[in-house]
Amino acid sequence: MITVPVSLGDRSYDVLVGEGARHRLLDVLPFGVQRAVVVTQREIGWEVDPGVEHHIAYLDDGEAAKNLETIEDLCRQFASWGLTRGDVVIGVGGGMVTDVAGFAAAVYHRGVPVVHVSTTLLGQIDAAIGGKTGVNMPEGKNLVGAFWQPTAVLCDVETLATLPPREYRSGLGEMAKYRFLGVPDLLDLPLDEKVAACVRIKADVVSGDEREGASLPAPEGKRPRAVLNYGHTLGHALEIATNYDMTHGECVGVGLVFAAELACRLGRIDRKRVDEHRSTVGAYDLPMTIPAGIDEAELVELMGRDKKAITGITFVLDGPDGVEPVTGVRVDDIRSALEAVR
């Protein structure tokens, strides 16, 4: 078992990565907890035993269920069952489940503990870690949410063997992202080491900037949390524009290539670095082009609604000092980079 600490003072916790990690659930529950609500989906196919009295709350399948109505329904189930601040919420599933379970835990009784048992590659290397929770609105992805750190995260790589190929490939979109955030080539590593390597990068970034600059800038030597959104500005826009017909990881793959093309047009990187992005995304069998029929103006508008946007569209771009947030990009350059991924 590989243990990766997320260092956040009194909110610090461990991420356990390895085969059978889900069986460590009772060991990581908050001290004294006697009751739990397990939030999951019927299609997940993985059951957990919290070792305490528990209620199972099932979410509907698909991204369409990631909304405020689902949060209200969950909180009403919590109330009906009598969940208290001394109990715990356990999210079992992929990124959609941990986002929703975490948000419901954050707002119910103004905060109850949450533990995540992540069952997808996307969740294990990204969504379940770092305390970002939230749901979608018609106007944008993850526009409503809260920062609420889990008590622990369990990444059982055994669960990845049963993922449909497309779902597994979706996680590879996030793994490709980490290649440009400092993780060396992962293709030849054992699966648990691949996951742990990505978790270490995310844990390091989150420990320096827990709330994405909401209160204080990242300490010297630490990177802003926004770098974790590399490839996501266009990626999130594509998810909405395709009505989620493209998976998150597929959209991030296109977004990484787009971000490289945009950075090249701005003189931040050279063509060789762009080719490195294309070869990395291709090695993970991810798409690199925008589907036909997607309106360019719609994508630009959707990117403008991204959570990072404060004074105009903010992109996360590669450059001489590494990946970093960039503002003030001209629309002409954006459109030119979009054409390069048509």
C-alpha positions as CSV (number, residue, x, y, z in Angstrom):
1,M,0.0,0.0,0.0
2,I,1.3,3.5,-0.9
3,T,0.5,6.3,1.4
4,V,0.5,9.9,0.1
5,P,-0.1,12.6,2.6
6,V,-2.0,15.8,1.8
7,S,-0.5,18.4,4.2
8,L,-3.1,21.0,5.3
9,G,-2.4,21.6,8.9
10,D,-5.3,20.4,11.0
11,R,-7.1,19.3,7.8
12,S,-4.3,17.0,6.7
13,Y,-5.2,13.5,5.6
14,D,-3.8,10.5,3.8
15,V,-4.5,9.0,0.3
16,L,-4.0,5.2,0.4
17,V,-3.2,3.7,-3.1
18,G,-3.1,0.0,-3.8
19,E,-4.9,-3.2,-4.3
20,G,-7.6,-3.8,-1.7
21,A,-7.4,-0.2,-0.4
22,R,-11.2,-0.2,0.0
23,H,-10.9,-2.7,2.8
24,R,-9.1,-0.1,4.9
25,L,-12.3,2.0,5.2
26,L,-13.0,1.3,8.9
27,D,-9.4,2.2,9.7
28,V,-9.7,5.7,8.3
29,L,-13.1,6.7,9.6
30,P,-13.1,9.6,12.0
31,F,-12.5,8.6,15.6
32,G,-15.7,7.7,17.4
33,V,-18.0,7.6,14.4
34,Q,-20.9,5.1,14.9
35,R,-23.0,5.8,11.8
36,A,-22.5,6.5,8.1
37,V,-24.3,7.3,4.9
38,V,-22.8,5.7,1.8
39,V,-23.4,7.7,-1.3
40,T,-22.9,5.7,-4.5
41,Q,-24.5,4.6,-7.8
42,R,-26.1,1.2,-8.5
43,E,-23.9,0.8,-11.6
44,I,-20.7,1.1,-9.6
45,G,-20.7,-2.6,-8.7
46,W,-18.4,-2.2,-5.7
47,E,-19.7,-2.5,-2.2
48,V,-17.9,-1.3,1.0
49,D,-18.4,-2.2,4.6
50,P,-18.0,0.8,6.8
51,G,-18.1,-1.5,9.9
52,V,-20.7,0.8,11.5
53,E,-24.5,1.2,11.1
54,H,-25.1,2.7,7.7
55,H,-27.6,3.8,5.1
56,I,-27.0,3.6,1.3
57,A,-28.1,6.6,-0.8
58,Y,-28.1,5.9,-4.5
59,L,-27.5,8.6,-7.1
60,D,-28.9,8.5,-10.6
61,D,-26.3,7.7,-13.3
62,G,-24.7,10.2,-15.6
63,E,-23.5,13.8,-15.6
64,A,-27.1,15.0,-15.8
65,A,-27.6,14.0,-12.2
66,K,-24.8,16.2,-11.0
67,N,-27.1,19.1,-10.1
68,L,-28.6,21.0,-7.2
69,E,-31.7,18.9,-7.2
70,T,-29.6,15.9,-6.4
71,I,-27.9,17.8,-3.5
72,E,-31.3,18.6,-2.1
73,D,-32.5,15.0,-2.4
74,L,-29.3,13.8,-0.6
75,C,-29.6,16.3,2.2
76,R,-33.2,15.3,2.7
77,Q,-32.2,11.6,3.0
78,F,-29.5,12.6,5.5
79,A,-32.1,14.4,7.6
80,S,-34.7,11.6,7.3
81,W,-32.2,9.1,8.5
82,G,-31.0,11.4,11.3
83,L,-27.4,12.0,10.1
84,T,-25.5,14.2,12.6
85,R,-22.2,16.1,12.7
86,G,-20.8,13.1,14.6
87,D,-21.4,10.8,11.7
88,V,-19.8,10.5,8.3
89,V,-20.6,10.5,4.6
90,I,-18.8,8.0,2.4
91,G,-18.6,8.6,-1.3
92,V,-18.1,5.4,-3.3
93,G,-17.6,5.9,-7.0
94,G,-16.1,8.1,-9.6
95,G,-15.6,11.9,-9.9
96,M,-19.3,12.6,-10.2
97,V,-20.0,10.7,-6.9
98,T,-17.2,12.2,-4.9
99,D,-18.1,15.8,-6.2
100,V,-21.7,15.3,-5.2
101,A,-21.1,13.4,-1.9
102,G,-18.5,16.0,-0.9
103,F,-20.7,18.9,-1.6
104,A,-23.7,17.4,0.3
105,A,-21.4,16.7,3.2
106,A,-20.1,20.3,3.1
107,V,-23.5,22.0,3.3
108,Y,-25.5,19.6,5.5
109,H,-25.4,20.8,9.1
110,R,-22.8,23.2,7.7
111,G,-20.4,20.4,7.4
112,V,-20.0,16.7,8.3
113,P,-17.0,14.5,7.7
114,V,-16.6,12.8,4.4
115,V,-14.4,9.9,3.2
116,H,-14.0,9.0,-0.5
117,V,-13.5,5.5,-1.9
118,S,-12.6,6.3,-5.5
119,T,-13.4,3.6,-8.0
120,T,-12.3,5.2,-11.3
121,L,-9.0,6.3,-12.6
122,L,-10.2,9.9,-13.1
123,G,-11.4,10.0,-9.5
124,Q,-8.2,8.4,-8.0
125,I,-5.8,10.8,-9.7
126,D,-7.8,13.9,-9.5
127,A,-11.5,14.4,-8.5
128,A,-11.4,12.6,-5.1
129,I,-8.4,14.6,-3.8
130,G,-8.1,18.2,-2.8
131,G,-11.5,19.1,-1.4
132,K,-13.1,20.6,-4.5
133,T,-16.8,19.6,-4.6
134,G,-19.6,20.9,-6.7
135,V,-22.4,20.4,-9.3
136,N,-23.2,21.7,-12.7
137,M,-25.7,24.3,-14.0
138,P,-27.0,24.8,-17.5
139,E,-24.7,27.8,-17.7
140,G,-21.5,25.9,-16.8
141,K,-19.7,23.0,-15.2
142,N,-19.0,22.9,-11.5
143,L,-20.3,26.5,-11.0
144,V,-21.8,25.8,-7.6
145,G,-19.8,24.0,-4.9
146,A,-17.6,24.3,-1.8
147,F,-14.1,23.4,-0.7
148,W,-14.5,20.6,1.8
149,Q,-11.5,18.3,2.5
150,P,-12.1,14.6,3.1
151,T,-10.9,12.8,6.1
152,A,-9.2,10.2,3.9
153,V,-9.2,8.9,0.4
154,L,-8.9,5.3,-0.6
155,C,-7.8,4.5,-4.2
156,D,-8.3,0.8,-4.7
157,V,-6.6,0.0,-8.1
158,E,-8.5,-3.3,-8.2
159,T,-11.6,-1.4,-9.1
160,L,-10.0,-0.1,-12.2
161,A,-9.9,-3.6,-13.8
162,T,-13.7,-3.6,-14.2
163,L,-14.0,-0.1,-15.8
164,P,-15.3,0.0,-19.4
165,P,-12.5,0.9,-21.8
166,R,-13.9,4.4,-22.5
167,E,-14.2,5.2,-18.8
168,Y,-10.7,4.1,-18.1
169,R,-9.5,6.2,-21.1
170,S,-11.3,9.2,-19.6
171,G,-9.0,9.0,-16.6
172,L,-6.0,8.9,-19.0
173,G,-6.9,12.5,-19.9
174,E,-6.0,13.6,-16.4
175,M,-2.9,11.4,-16.4
176,A,-1.7,13.0,-19.6
177,K,-2.1,16.4,-17.9
178,Y,0.2,15.5,-15.1
179,R,2.9,14.8,-17.7
180,F,3.2,18.5,-18.1
181,L,3.0,19.3,-14.3
182,G,6.2,17.4,-13.5
183,V,5.3,13.7,-13.6
184,P,7.8,11.7,-15.7
185,D,6.7,9.3,-18.3
186,L,4.2,6.9,-16.6
187,L,3.5,4.4,-19.4
188,D,5.9,1.7,-18.1
189,L,5.1,2.0,-14.4
190,P,2.9,-0.4,-12.4
191,L,-0.6,0.9,-12.1
192,D,-0.4,1.7,-8.3
193,E,2.8,3.7,-8.9
194,K,1.2,5.6,-11.8
195,V,-1.8,6.6,-9.6
196,A,0.5,7.5,-6.6
197,A,2.8,9.6,-8.8
198,C,-0.2,11.7,-10.0
199,V,-1.6,12.0,-6.4
200,R,1.8,13.3,-5.2
201,I,1.7,16.2,-7.6
202,K,-1.9,17.1,-6.8
203,A,-1.2,16.8,-3.0
204,D,1.8,19.1,-3.3
205,V,-0.1,21.7,-5.3
206,V,-3.1,21.6,-2.9
207,S,-0.9,21.8,0.2
208,G,0.4,25.2,-1.2
209,D,-2.9,26.6,-2.5
210,E,-5.9,24.9,-0.9
211,R,-8.6,27.2,-2.3
212,E,-7.1,28.3,-5.6
213,G,-6.0,31.7,-4.4
214,A,-9.3,32.5,-2.8
215,S,-7.6,33.8,0.4
216,L,-3.8,34.0,0.0
217,P,-1.4,33.4,-2.9
218,A,0.6,30.2,-3.0
219,P,3.7,30.3,-0.8
220,E,7.1,30.8,-2.5
221,G,8.1,27.6,-4.3
222,K,4.6,26.3,-4.6
223,R,2.4,26.5,-7.7
224,P,-1.1,28.0,-7.8
225,R,-3.9,25.4,-7.7
226,A,-5.2,26.7,-11.1
227,V,-2.4,24.7,-12.8
228,L,-4.4,21.6,-12.1
229,N,-6.9,22.9,-14.6
230,Y,-4.4,22.6,-17.4
231,G,-6.3,21.6,-20.5
232,H,-9.6,22.2,-18.8
233,T,-10.7,25.6,-20.0
234,L,-11.6,24.3,-23.5
235,G,-12.2,20.8,-22.0
236,H,-15.1,22.0,-19.8
237,A,-16.5,24.1,-22.6
238,L,-16.4,21.0,-24.9
239,E,-18.3,18.9,-22.3
240,I,-21.1,21.4,-22.3
241,A,-21.1,22.0,-26.0
242,T,-21.4,18.3,-26.7
243,N,-24.0,17.8,-24.0
244,Y,-21.5,15.5,-22.3
245,D,-21.4,13.1,-25.3
246,M,-17.6,13.5,-24.9
247,T,-16.1,12.2,-21.6
248,H,-14.2,14.6,-19.4
249,G,-10.9,12.9,-20.2
250,E,-11.5,13.1,-23.9
251,C,-12.3,16.8,-23.7
252,V,-9.1,17.4,-21.6
253,G,-7.1,15.6,-24.3
254,V,-8.3,18.1,-26.9
255,G,-7.9,20.9,-24.3
256,L,-4.2,20.0,-23.8
257,V,-3.4,20.2,-27.5
258,F,-5.4,23.5,-27.8
259,A,-3.5,25.0,-24.8
260,A,-0.2,24.0,-26.4
261,E,-1.2,25.6,-29.8
262,L,-2.4,28.7,-28.0
263,A,0.9,29.0,-26.0
264,C,2.9,28.6,-29.2
265,R,0.9,31.4,-30.9
266,L,1.7,33.6,-27.9
267,G,5.4,32.8,-28.1
268,R,5.5,30.9,-24.8
269,I,6.6,27.6,-26.2
270,D,8.0,26.4,-29.5
271,R,6.6,23.9,-32.1
272,K,8.7,21.1,-30.6
273,R,6.9,21.5,-27.3
274,V,3.5,21.5,-29.1
275,D,4.5,18.2,-30.8
276,E,5.3,16.8,-27.4
277,H,1.8,17.6,-26.3
278,R,0.4,15.9,-29.3
279,S,2.5,12.8,-28.9
280,T,1.6,12.5,-25.2
281,V,-2.1,12.8,-25.8
282,G,-1.9,10.4,-28.7
283,A,0.0,7.8,-26.6
284,Y,-3.0,7.8,-24.2
285,D,-5.3,7.1,-27.2
286,L,-7.2,10.4,-26.6
287,P,-8.8,12.6,-29.2
288,M,-7.0,15.8,-30.4
289,T,-9.6,17.5,-32.4
290,I,-12.9,19.3,-31.8
291,P,-15.9,17.3,-33.2
292,A,-17.4,18.6,-36.4
293,G,-20.4,20.9,-36.0
294,I,-19.3,22.6,-32.7
295,D,-19.8,26.3,-33.0
296,E,-16.6,28.3,-32.4
297,A,-18.4,31.3,-30.9
298,E,-20.2,29.0,-28.4
299,L,-16.9,27.6,-27.3
300,V,-15.4,31.1,-26.7
301,E,-18.5,32.1,-24.8
302,L,-18.4,29.0,-22.6
303,M,-14.7,29.4,-21.9
304,G,-15.5,32.9,-20.7
305,R,-17.8,31.4,-18.0
306,D,-15.0,29.3,-16.6
307,K,-14.4,29.6,-12.9
308,K,-10.9,31.0,-13.4
309,A,-12.3,33.9,-15.5
310,I,-12.2,37.1,-13.4
311,T,-11.0,39.8,-15.9
312,G,-11.6,38.1,-19.2
313,I,-10.9,34.5,-20.1
314,T,-8.0,33.0,-18.0
315,F,-6.1,30.1,-19.5
316,V,-3.6,27.8,-17.9
317,L,-0.7,27.6,-20.4
318,D,2.8,26.1,-20.7
319,G,5.7,28.4,-20.9
320,P,9.4,29.0,-20.0
321,D,8.6,28.9,-16.3
322,G,6.3,25.9,-16.7
323,V,2.5,25.7,-16.6
324,E,0.8,28.8,-15.1
325,P,-2.4,31.0,-15.4
326,V,-2.4,33.6,-18.2
327,T,-4.8,36.4,-18.7
328,G,-5.3,39.0,-21.4
329,V,-5.3,36.6,-24.3
330,R,-6.7,38.1,-27.5
331,V,-9.8,36.5,-29.0
332,D,-8.0,36.3,-32.4
333,D,-5.4,34.1,-30.9
334,I,-8.0,32.0,-29.2
335,R,-9.8,31.5,-32.5
336,S,-6.6,30.7,-34.3
337,A,-5.7,28.0,-31.8
338,L,-9.2,26.6,-32.1
339,E,-8.7,26.2,-35.8
340,A,-5.5,24.2,-35.1
341,V,-7.6,21.6,-33.3
342,R,-10.3,21.3,-35.9
